[in-house]
């Protein structure tokens, strides 16, 4: 693996973290030293991009004209299987606890991480965070929108 493994911040469609060879800390966004113990140099760590949504929000008031064109849009905080948290875009209605995987899309002229729900054993996408529990909990309609049981 190259010490300069490119990621989405420079236009390559992948997530890359760094890890410390001394203390095993992991983090996103490049640094020349470990933020926990100060050891140098850190090692690149290519990430799978698969994880669980830990926080989600819908942005209605976008920061600029480019993002106003796509508002409302969802942002999520995902804990990846490699124990690194990353933020990215997601379909509206992505729920805390949902299992997701990263793809990359161009939004407002920038390549950005976009987390999509992973289909469950029934073939449905799990936007609910409920896993594969039949008709209990939240549901995904055929149009991809999320509805809670109270809105049915």
C-alpha angles and dihedrals in degrees: 000000000000119000086227099051105170122229140183092287088071097035103272114126099237143085117242126183130181128235134197117238090206106047101013093235115157129204144160127242117045125277132168093231141028111275090214105045105007095238118154140251110021120211124236117246119197108215127216092222092226120125150109128290110245099174135011136185139172118230112215098163106053121204097239144006094271093058094038086067090064099036131158094053135154128242122193138190108219127192104213122216087252090064096254122123120220135175124225146144122282140175114286109271100032104160134214109264095027116136110236142172130209128249125168126239134177109245121176090349095307132104105238137175112259118190117212125191116257112236113250126227089275090057093249121125112248105230090143101070086227096107117212102338102137114234097344122109127005122352138210115225121215090261090060097249120135121235129184121222090253092059095055 
